[in-house]
Every structure is written in structure tokens, then in C-alpha cells.
Amino acid sequence: MLVLDRQSPGSTNSPKRCHPERSLAMSKANRQTKSKDPVPAGGTTGDMRNSHPGAWRTLALAGLALVAIPSLAQTSKRFPGPKSELTSPNGRYVLRNEDHYENYKHFIFLKDKTAGKSREVYEYGRSATVVWSPDSQHFAINDYAGSDYTETTILSVDEGVPKIDVQEEVARKGDVTLGGDHEYFGVAYWVDDRRVVIHHWGYGNGDPVYCECYIYTLNGPVRKCTRQPNPTDDDFCERTTP
């Protein structure tokens, strides 16, 4: 199983890991604790349509043959920012951000232009990035909820489909070590309509920075990327996760 990440240094060394005794329950507790920085961060990177380098990237997942698939532009945007909307790749849906700075809250609405309907899909406090799937049926939200943790969710445009808690899915199904007083998850990009690359990174309690890469199939298995980020590249996960 080989994954050539969009900016991976290509090291095959195992990433540094911390606190193997940490559990999913403890990770949840960390996320439910009030952030050290409750005031919204307020910065923005604007529109980010990030194509992976090269015309093709080579992928292989567990149990599948090595295949080459075209590089896909990632339709993503950081909220809040000067532009308050992000249209899906097929043009049918719009994710619209509304800011309520007086109470440090922001809301994301999904508008279906074909049906003429709009509904609130997410509330956040600081900053969040939305990443559309190539088929416009799902979108990931990387919610930078605090200085020391994230909330990462995948939602469907179909209101009847349950949301996916990415942290919980990776922790339960993947070979992942939870821990550190700063711990983050984020969808780096969509491989295709059903699979995403997830980065998990963090530090704290005297431990070095760690950075791990996973491939997650929606409501399916989690597979660790064979080619992990170089452990000496301390900010790789943070730098390459929108």
C-alpha cells in the first residue's frame, strides 16, 4: 500500500507517537473541554483549489492493485473570510457562511439551488475549512475549534444521512495513538467520491511533534498510509491540511 501525498517528503520511517495509553474516551474529553482560546481566530486563506503536483498520483489501498488516478482539484475554503460562499464542483450546492461576532459564533448553511432550499448544517466558534467531495454529495469540515484541538466532520447534502465524526472513526478503526495536550485531525483531501486522506498530528506533555496519515472510506475501513510523513518535518500535517 503506497500513497504519494501531495507534498510528502517520502520518508518510510514510522512517525513519532505519544501516549499509547490514551483512549478514545480521553480524546473526547479533551475535545469537550473549553478551548484555551475561545475568541475566533478570524484569519482566512481565501479560496483554495489545490491541485496535487503532477498530472497523476499513484495510489494503492490495502487489497487493491496499484493504480494511477488523475489529480483532482480540491474545492475548499476557510471561513470566516472576505468571501462567504463556496459552490460545489457540480454547481448545484452552495455552502454559505454567516458571522455573528457579537457572540463569537459562525454558521454554515447549505443551499440547494435546484430545489431552492437552504438549511443550517454547522455552527463553529473560531475558524473552519470546508472541502467538497468531487461528486458534490459530501463535504468535510475541519473545525479549528480551539488552540489545542479540532472537530472534524463529514456531512452529506442529503439531510437524512447521519454525519460522520472523523476522529471517532479513525480512533475506533485505525491503528492510531491518541494523546498529547494539543491534538488535531483534518481531512487533507478527497481521493475520490468515497475516500479521504486524513492527517492526525499533535504535541505536548514533553513529547515531540507527531504526524500521521490515514485513508478513510466513508462508513468503511481506515487504512494507514504506508508512506508516512517524514518525522523530521514537524509542520507537515499542519501545513498540508486545509
TIROSE-323427 format. One line per field, with one value per residue (C-alpha): residue number from 1; residue in one letter; x, y, z. Coordinates in nm, 3 decimals, padded with zeros to 5 digits. Layout:
BEGIN
i <- NUM,...
aa <- A,...
east <- X,...
north <- Y,...
up <- Z,...
***
This chain:
BEGIN
i <- 1,2,3,4,5,6,7,8,9,10,11,12,13,14,15,16,17,18,19,20,21,22,23,24,25,26,27,28,29,30,31,32,33,34,35,36,37,38,39,40,41,42,43,44,45,46,47,48,49,50,51,52,53,54,55,56,57,58,59,60,61,62,63,64,65,66,67,68,69,70,71,72,73,74,75,76,77,78,79,80,81,82,83,84,85,86,87,88,89,90,91,92,93,94,95,96,97,98,99,100,101,102,103,104,105,106,107,108,109,110,111,112,113,114,115,116,117,118,119,120,121,122,123,124,125,126,127,128,129,130,131,132,133,134,135,136,137,138,139,140,141,142,143,144,145,146,147,148,149,150,151,152,153,154,155,156,157,158,159,160,161,162,163,164,165,166,167,168,169,170,171,172,173,174,175,176,177,178,179,180,181,182,183,184,185,186,187,188,189,190,191,192,193,194,195,196,197,198,199,200,201,202,203,204,205,206,207,208,209,210,211,212,213,214,215,216,217,218,219,220,221,222,223,224,225,226,227,228,229,230,231,232,233,234,235,236,237,238,239,240,241,242
aa <- M,L,V,L,D,R,Q,S,P,G,S,T,N,S,P,K,R,C,H,P,E,R,S,L,A,M,S,K,A,N,R,Q,T,K,S,K,D,P,V,P,A,G,G,T,T,G,D,M,R,N,S,H,P,G,A,W,R,T,L,A,L,A,G,L,A,L,V,A,I,P,S,L,A,Q,T,S,K,R,F,P,G,P,K,S,E,L,T,S,P,N,G,R,Y,V,L,R,N,E,D,H,Y,E,N,Y,K,H,F,I,F,L,K,D,K,T,A,G,K,S,R,E,V,Y,E,Y,G,R,S,A,T,V,V,W,S,P,D,S,Q,H,F,A,I,N,D,Y,A,G,S,D,Y,T,E,T,T,I,L,S,V,D,E,G,V,P,K,I,D,V,Q,E,E,V,A,R,K,G,D,V,T,L,G,G,D,H,E,Y,F,G,V,A,Y,W,V,D,D,R,R,V,V,I,H,H,W,G,Y,G,N,G,D,P,V,Y,C,E,C,Y,I,Y,T,L,N,G,P,V,R,K,C,T,R,Q,P,N,P,T,D,D,D,F,C,E,R,T,T,P
east <- 00.000,00.165,00.039,00.226,00.090,00.075,00.377,00.507,00.883,00.862,01.006,00.920,01.012,00.739,00.610,00.677,00.387,00.289,00.091,-00.014,-00.230,-00.461,-00.813,-01.093,-01.283,-00.995,-00.972,-01.343,-01.297,-01.020,-01.246,-01.533,-01.314,-01.334,-01.061,-00.783,-00.862,-01.242,-01.219,-01.243,-00.911,-01.055,-00.787,-00.856,-00.674,-00.947,-01.031,-00.801,-00.833,-00.527,-00.425,-00.174,00.158,00.196,-00.062,-00.114,-00.068,-00.014,-00.229,-00.278,-00.508,-00.499,-00.619,-00.621,-00.377,-00.153,-00.347,-00.293,-00.573,-00.589,-00.503,-00.821,-00.856,-00.981,-01.267,-01.218,-01.239,-01.157,-01.433,-01.468,-01.318,-01.380,-01.582,-01.871,-01.969,-01.826,-02.002,-01.989,-01.798,-02.122,-02.257,-02.579,-02.498,-02.357,-02.207,-02.266,-02.105,-02.276,-02.080,-02.220,-01.918,-02.114,-02.137,-01.833,-02.044,-02.044,-02.294,-02.263,-02.573,-02.621,-02.826,-02.966,-03.006,-03.213,-03.465,-03.450,-03.399,-03.143,-03.068,-02.814,-02.563,-02.291,-02.202,-01.845,-01.663,-01.319,-01.242,-01.331,-01.241,-01.492,-01.376,-01.619,-01.609,-01.555,-01.915,-02.062,-02.251,-02.042,-01.828,-01.575,-01.548,-01.216,-01.325,-01.028,-01.236,-00.953,-00.581,-00.538,-00.797,-01.013,-01.360,-01.359,-01.687,-01.807,-02.164,-02.389,-02.601,-02.882,-03.025,-03.126,-02.770,-02.601,-02.289,-01.954,-01.730,-01.389,-01.193,-01.412,-01.400,-01.020,-00.972,-01.202,-01.099,-00.739,-00.406,-00.389,-00.236,-00.440,-00.275,-00.087,-00.236,-00.255,-00.417,-00.562,-00.736,-00.815,-00.929,-00.635,-00.810,-01.056,-00.903,-01.235,-01.608,-01.589,-01.232,-01.039,-00.683,-00.680,-00.392,-00.355,-00.095,-00.013,00.235,00.256,00.350,00.715,00.667,00.787,00.552,00.392,00.218,00.028,-00.155,-00.465,-00.703,-01.067,-01.356,-01.684,-01.853,-01.590,-01.235,-00.945,-00.605,-00.275,-00.079,00.225,00.439,00.412,00.527,00.890,00.907,01.169,00.923,00.747,00.477,00.394,00.045,-00.049,00.096,-00.082,-00.423,-00.661
north <- 00.000,00.318,00.670,00.957,01.254,01.587,01.722,01.417,01.413,01.041,00.902,00.543,00.595,00.550,00.876,00.968,00.864,00.965,00.833,00.484,00.455,00.737,00.621,00.747,00.847,01.070,01.219,01.302,01.459,01.679,01.793,01.869,02.082,02.455,02.581,02.792,03.045,03.082,03.401,03.338,03.325,03.532,03.465,03.331,03.168,03.252,03.012,02.712,02.499,02.290,02.054,01.789,01.816,01.626,01.501,01.177,01.049,00.684,00.518,00.172,00.073,-00.247,-00.536,-00.334,-00.329,-00.031,00.219,00.565,00.817,01.174,01.455,01.627,01.992,02.024,02.273,02.414,02.736,02.869,03.052,03.324,03.533,03.804,03.562,03.396,03.121,02.808,02.639,02.261,02.118,02.042,02.392,02.275,02.344,02.644,02.647,02.993,03.132,03.375,03.552,03.654,03.820,03.962,03.614,03.456,03.224,03.141,02.934,02.740,02.696,02.458,02.592,02.360,02.588,02.329,02.278,02.640,02.534,02.629,02.484,02.531,02.246,02.355,02.601,02.686,02.935,03.016,02.909,02.615,02.485,02.312,02.063,01.936,01.579,01.551,01.432,01.715,01.469,01.519,01.787,01.772,02.039,02.088,02.292,02.451,02.477,02.560,02.618,02.261,02.051,02.018,01.888,01.713,01.609,01.478,01.564,01.466,01.700,01.456,01.570,01.214,01.080,01.086,01.297,01.123,01.205,01.163,01.150,00.874,00.672,00.690,00.617,00.314,00.165,00.274,00.192,00.531,00.657,00.929,01.180,01.500,01.814,01.950,01.702,01.766,01.576,01.709,01.594,01.678,01.598,01.365,01.072,01.009,01.033,00.798,00.817,01.088,01.132,01.226,01.380,01.337,01.542,01.692,01.751,01.822,01.687,01.698,01.474,01.563,01.663,01.365,01.349,01.050,00.983,00.764,00.677,00.655,00.513,00.675,00.446,00.187,00.090,00.309,00.223,00.371,00.527,00.309,00.608,00.824,01.187,01.240,01.268,01.541,01.763,01.892,02.102,01.876,01.779,02.130,02.278,02.039,02.021,02.297
up <- 00.000,-00.121,-00.105,-00.259,-00.068,-00.242,-00.054,00.127,00.181,00.107,00.425,00.512,00.877,01.134,01.279,01.637,01.856,02.205,02.498,02.381,02.692,02.576,02.491,02.268,02.581,02.688,02.340,02.354,02.696,02.559,02.275,02.513,02.738,02.674,02.444,02.587,02.313,02.278,02.073,01.694,01.514,01.229,00.967,00.621,00.337,00.087,-00.193,-00.206,-00.517,-00.454,-00.730,-00.633,-00.819,-01.142,-01.388,-01.198,-00.847,-00.768,-00.508,-00.373,-00.091,00.109,-00.104,-00.426,-00.715,-00.770,-00.977,-01.116,-01.099,-01.224,-00.989,-00.869,-00.780,-00.426,-00.385,-00.037,00.159,00.504,00.691,00.810,00.534,00.276,00.062,00.239,-00.009,-00.168,-00.458,-00.505,-00.802,-00.990,-00.927,-00.761,-00.394,-00.211,00.138,00.282,00.596,00.835,01.109,01.448,01.603,01.895,02.049,01.879,01.665,01.297,01.099,00.774,00.559,00.266,-00.024,-00.290,-00.592,-00.781,-00.501,-00.387,-00.023,00.241,00.585,00.862,00.867,01.111,01.387,01.485,01.703,01.561,01.205,00.983,00.639,00.414,00.148,-00.117,-00.246,-00.623,-00.681,-00.469,-00.245,00.070,00.228,00.509,00.777,00.956,01.257,01.434,01.747,01.987,02.002,02.123,01.936,01.625,01.542,01.204,01.044,00.710,00.609,00.321,00.112,00.194,00.528,00.613,00.608,00.953,00.991,01.036,01.333,01.171,01.497,01.632,01.311,01.287,01.656,01.651,01.319,01.266,01.427,01.595,01.915,02.084,02.309,02.370,02.517,02.161,01.921,01.577,01.297,00.950,00.607,00.383,00.054,-00.119,-00.306,-00.483,-00.407,-00.106,00.026,00.205,00.325,00.693,00.886,01.262,01.445,01.781,02.059,02.429,02.771,02.677,02.373,02.022,01.741,01.566,01.227,01.085,00.759,00.708,00.424,00.528,00.328,00.434,00.689,00.600,00.689,00.793,00.646,00.749,00.465,00.403,00.323,00.631,00.659,00.748,01.129,01.097,00.906,01.216,01.050,00.751,00.871,00.974,00.654,00.416,00.584,00.470
***
